[in-house]
Amino acid sequence: MPVPFYEDIVVLVEQGNEPYVAMKPIAESLGVSWQGQHAKLGERFAATIKEILIVAEDGKPRGMTCLHLRKLPAWLYSIGPNKVKPELRDKIIRYQEECDDALWNYWAEGRTARIAAPSVSQHIALSRHRLTLLKELQRSNDVGVRAAVHEQLAQTSQLLGLSVPELMTIGKDDPFPEASLKPLWDALEILDRRGERYNHAPWLSGMIYLKLPHLEALFKKNSISFHFDAEMRRAMKASKQPKFVSTGPKGSSIEGKTIRCWIFEGPLNPEPSLGHIFSG
């Protein structure tokens, strides 16, 4: 179960009707050494960890060390915020204070209460995870792996309000244009983390206006290797999350004048703290 937590995706796994959490993605997200944390888990939490086959962040299925959810707070509080980079301290404290409650609520209350209206950041994270799952299904021939990945794809698609492709329709030779958008979402996520403003739509409008020359300048400024080639433009026109509307003139909230841009209908009501992500 991919669970959005602020700008991250925490992977919740059911094993024997019990909730477990994939630990390596959390450790890496918090900027702590996975090698050291893996050793700590083996020493302090050996009775409550399991190796479970899931789809990793790179899209490849592999066994991952998972900790029982009820032990997550103990592990989180074993990380001293003052021992990490200053820019990560607030994030670690937020995980310590909120993450276990969010996961328990997600686990206990059912899908309708799990996520009523994902924020813009959560939409991006979920969309990227969905594309990773689609790409794994395209290249995998293993029946068991495909079934497990498709189950995760169904859960992620439902959270985004998207249809779930039939498993038999997804194969190595079946192109999914939206999978080509992952490099764009990755590039925009980097801009967001660096506080770069790139959405020209009015704040809280629920729309996304992307001026490609402006984006290319920001990518160059931030040393991001990316180019809007013909394949990327075709994929953008096929985008369903956010939904592509058209290209044309719109008023820019950044430049204060009319610009020609790509227009998307994005998720509504982003949280103020996530203002740089697809925000005006």
C-alpha positions as CSV (number, residue, x, y, z in Angstrom):
1,M,0.0,0.0,0.0
2,P,1.7,3.2,-1.1
3,V,0.8,5.8,1.5
4,P,1.4,9.5,0.8
5,F,3.1,11.3,3.7
6,Y,3.8,14.9,2.8
7,E,6.2,14.8,-0.2
8,D,7.1,11.1,0.3
9,I,5.6,7.7,-0.3
10,V,5.8,5.3,2.6
11,V,5.2,1.7,1.6
12,L,2.9,-0.2,4.0
13,V,2.9,-3.9,3.5
14,E,0.3,-6.5,4.8
15,Q,1.8,-9.7,6.0
16,G,-0.3,-12.3,7.8
17,N,-3.0,-9.6,8.3
18,E,-0.4,-7.4,10.1
19,P,1.0,-4.0,8.9
20,Y,4.7,-3.7,8.1
21,V,6.7,-0.7,6.8
22,A,9.4,-0.9,4.2
23,M,12.4,0.7,6.0
24,K,15.1,1.5,3.4
25,P,13.0,4.1,1.5
26,I,12.2,5.9,4.9
27,A,15.9,5.8,6.0
28,E,17.0,7.2,2.6
29,S,14.3,9.9,2.7
30,L,15.5,11.0,6.1
31,G,19.1,11.2,5.0
32,V,20.4,8.5,7.4
33,S,22.8,5.7,6.4
34,W,20.8,2.6,5.5
35,Q,23.7,0.3,6.3
36,G,23.8,1.6,9.8
37,Q,20.1,1.6,10.3
38,H,19.8,-2.0,8.8
39,A,22.3,-3.1,11.4
40,K,20.3,-1.3,14.2
41,L,17.1,-3.0,13.1
42,G,18.8,-6.4,13.2
43,E,20.1,-5.8,16.7
44,R,17.1,-4.0,18.4
45,F,14.1,-5.2,16.4
46,A,15.0,-8.6,15.2
47,A,11.7,-10.2,16.4
48,T,9.6,-7.7,14.5
49,I,11.3,-7.4,11.1
50,K,10.7,-9.5,8.0
51,E,12.1,-9.7,4.5
52,I,9.1,-9.1,2.1
53,L,9.1,-9.0,-1.7
54,I,7.9,-5.6,-2.9
55,V,8.5,-3.2,-5.8
56,A,11.4,-0.9,-4.8
57,E,11.7,2.8,-5.8
58,D,13.7,1.8,-8.9
59,G,10.8,-0.3,-10.1
60,K,12.5,-3.7,-9.5
61,P,10.9,-6.3,-7.3
62,R,13.2,-7.4,-4.5
63,G,13.1,-8.5,-0.9
64,M,13.1,-5.5,1.5
65,T,13.5,-5.3,5.2
66,C,10.1,-4.4,6.7
67,L,9.4,-3.4,10.4
68,H,6.1,-4.0,12.1
69,L,4.2,-0.7,12.2
70,R,3.9,-0.7,16.0
71,K,7.7,-0.6,16.3
72,L,8.1,2.3,13.9
73,P,7.9,5.0,16.5
74,A,10.7,3.3,18.6
75,W,12.9,3.3,15.5
76,L,12.1,6.8,14.5
77,Y,12.9,8.2,18.0
78,S,16.3,6.4,17.9
79,I,17.3,8.9,15.3
80,G,18.7,12.1,16.9
81,P,17.6,15.2,14.8
82,N,20.8,17.0,15.9
83,K,22.9,14.3,14.4
84,V,21.7,14.9,10.8
85,K,22.0,17.7,8.3
86,P,20.2,20.9,9.5
87,E,17.9,20.9,6.5
88,L,16.6,17.4,7.4
89,R,15.9,18.1,11.1
90,D,12.4,19.4,10.7
91,K,11.5,16.4,8.4
92,I,12.8,13.9,11.0
93,I,10.8,15.6,13.7
94,R,7.7,15.5,11.5
95,Y,8.2,11.8,10.9
96,Q,8.6,11.2,14.6
97,E,5.5,13.1,15.6
98,E,3.1,12.2,12.8
99,C,4.1,9.3,10.6
100,D,3.0,6.4,12.8
101,D,-0.4,7.9,13.5
102,A,-0.9,8.6,9.7
103,L,0.0,5.0,8.9
104,W,-2.2,3.5,11.7
105,N,-5.1,5.6,10.5
106,Y,-4.6,4.5,7.0
107,W,-4.4,0.9,8.0
108,A,-7.4,1.0,10.4
109,E,-9.9,3.3,8.9
110,G,-10.2,1.9,5.4
111,R,-9.8,3.5,2.0
112,T,-12.5,6.2,2.2
113,A,-10.8,7.7,5.2
114,R,-7.2,7.1,4.0
115,I,-7.0,10.0,1.6
116,A,-9.9,12.2,0.7
117,A,-8.1,14.8,-1.3
118,P,-4.4,14.3,-1.9
119,S,-2.3,17.4,-2.0
120,V,-0.4,18.4,-5.1
121,S,2.9,17.0,-3.7
122,Q,1.1,13.7,-2.9
123,H,-0.4,13.5,-6.4
124,I,3.1,13.9,-7.9
125,A,4.6,11.2,-5.6
126,L,1.7,8.8,-6.3
127,S,1.8,9.4,-10.0
128,R,5.6,8.7,-10.1
129,H,5.0,5.5,-8.1
130,R,2.2,4.5,-10.5
131,L,4.5,5.0,-13.5
132,T,7.2,2.9,-11.8
133,L,4.8,0.0,-11.4
134,L,3.6,0.3,-15.0
135,K,7.2,0.1,-16.3
136,E,7.9,-3.0,-14.1
137,L,4.8,-4.7,-15.5
138,Q,5.9,-3.9,-19.0
139,R,9.3,-5.7,-18.6
140,S,8.4,-8.5,-16.2
141,N,7.4,-12.0,-17.4
142,D,7.2,-13.6,-13.9
143,V,3.6,-14.5,-13.2
144,G,3.9,-14.1,-9.4
145,V,5.7,-10.8,-9.6
146,R,3.3,-9.4,-12.2
147,A,0.3,-10.3,-10.0
148,A,1.9,-8.6,-6.9
149,V,2.9,-5.5,-8.9
150,H,-0.6,-5.2,-10.5
151,E,-2.2,-5.3,-7.0
152,Q,0.0,-2.3,-6.0
153,L,-0.9,-0.6,-9.3
154,A,-4.6,-1.0,-8.5
155,Q,-4.2,0.5,-5.1
156,T,-2.2,3.5,-6.4
157,S,-4.6,4.1,-9.3
158,Q,-7.6,4.1,-6.9
159,L,-5.9,6.7,-4.7
160,L,-5.5,8.9,-7.8
161,G,-9.0,8.3,-9.1
162,L,-7.7,6.6,-12.2
163,S,-8.8,3.4,-13.9
164,V,-6.9,0.3,-13.4
165,P,-5.6,-1.4,-16.7
166,E,-6.3,-5.1,-17.0
167,L,-3.2,-7.1,-16.2
168,M,-3.3,-9.0,-19.5
169,T,-3.2,-5.7,-21.4
170,I,0.2,-4.7,-19.9
171,G,3.2,-6.3,-21.4
172,K,6.7,-5.6,-22.8
173,D,5.3,-4.5,-26.1
174,D,2.5,-2.4,-24.8
175,P,3.6,1.2,-24.6
176,F,2.2,3.5,-21.9
177,P,2.8,7.1,-22.9
178,E,2.4,8.3,-19.3
179,A,5.4,6.2,-18.3
180,S,7.5,8.6,-20.4
181,L,6.5,11.5,-18.1
182,K,8.5,10.2,-15.1
183,P,11.7,12.1,-16.1
184,L,9.6,15.3,-16.1
185,W,8.0,14.6,-12.7
186,D,11.5,13.9,-11.4
187,A,12.9,17.2,-12.7
188,L,10.0,19.2,-11.3
189,E,10.4,17.5,-7.9
190,I,14.0,18.7,-7.9
191,L,12.9,22.2,-8.7
192,D,10.3,22.1,-5.9
193,R,12.9,21.0,-3.4
194,R,15.1,23.9,-4.4
195,G,12.2,26.4,-4.0
196,E,12.0,27.2,-7.7
197,R,8.6,28.6,-8.8
198,Y,7.5,27.3,-12.2
199,N,3.7,27.1,-12.3
200,H,2.4,30.3,-14.0
201,A,-1.3,29.6,-13.0
202,P,-3.0,31.7,-10.3
203,W,-2.5,30.4,-6.7
204,L,-5.2,27.9,-5.6
205,S,-6.7,27.9,-9.1
206,G,-6.2,24.1,-9.4
207,M,-4.6,24.7,-12.8
208,I,-1.0,24.2,-14.0
209,Y,0.5,26.5,-16.6
210,L,3.9,25.4,-17.8
211,K,6.0,27.7,-20.0
212,L,8.6,25.3,-21.6
213,P,11.4,27.9,-22.3
214,H,11.1,29.0,-18.6
215,L,11.3,25.4,-17.4
216,E,14.3,24.7,-19.7
217,A,16.1,27.8,-18.2
218,L,15.3,26.5,-14.7
219,F,16.6,23.1,-15.5
220,K,19.8,24.5,-16.9
221,K,20.2,26.8,-13.8
222,N,19.8,23.8,-11.5
223,S,22.0,21.5,-13.6
224,I,19.1,19.2,-14.4
225,S,19.6,17.2,-17.7
226,F,16.2,17.3,-19.4
227,H,14.9,18.2,-22.9
228,F,11.4,18.6,-24.3
229,D,11.7,16.3,-27.3
230,A,8.9,15.1,-29.5
231,E,8.3,12.0,-27.4
232,M,8.0,14.0,-24.2
233,R,5.6,16.4,-25.8
234,R,3.4,13.5,-27.0
235,A,3.4,12.0,-23.5
236,M,2.5,15.4,-22.0
237,K,-0.5,15.6,-24.3
238,A,-1.6,12.1,-23.2
239,S,-1.2,13.0,-19.5
240,K,-4.2,12.0,-17.3
241,Q,-2.7,13.1,-13.9
242,P,-2.6,16.0,-14.1
243,K,-5.0,16.2,-17.0
244,F,-3.7,17.8,-20.2
245,V,-6.2,20.5,-21.4
246,S,-4.5,22.4,-24.2
247,T,-1.7,24.7,-25.2
248,G,-2.3,28.4,-25.7
249,P,-2.2,31.9,-24.2
250,K,-2.7,32.4,-20.5
251,G,-2.0,35.1,-17.9
252,S,1.2,34.4,-16.0
253,S,1.2,34.9,-12.2
254,I,5.0,34.9,-12.4
255,E,5.6,37.3,-15.3
256,G,2.5,39.4,-15.0
257,K,1.7,39.2,-18.7
258,T,0.1,36.8,-21.2
259,I,2.3,33.9,-22.1
260,R,2.0,30.8,-24.3
261,C,2.0,27.7,-22.2
262,W,0.9,24.1,-21.7
263,I,-2.3,24.0,-19.7
264,F,-3.1,21.2,-17.3
265,E,-5.9,20.7,-14.8
266,G,-4.3,19.8,-11.6
267,P,-5.5,18.7,-8.1
268,L,-7.3,21.3,-6.1
269,N,-6.5,23.0,-2.8
270,P,-2.8,22.4,-2.4
271,E,-1.6,22.9,1.1
272,P,0.1,26.3,1.7
273,S,3.3,24.6,2.8
274,L,3.5,22.9,-0.6
275,G,3.1,26.1,-2.5
276,H,6.1,25.7,-4.8
277,I,4.7,22.5,-6.3
278,F,2.5,23.2,-9.3
279,S,1.5,26.4,-7.5
280,G,1.1,30.0,-8.4
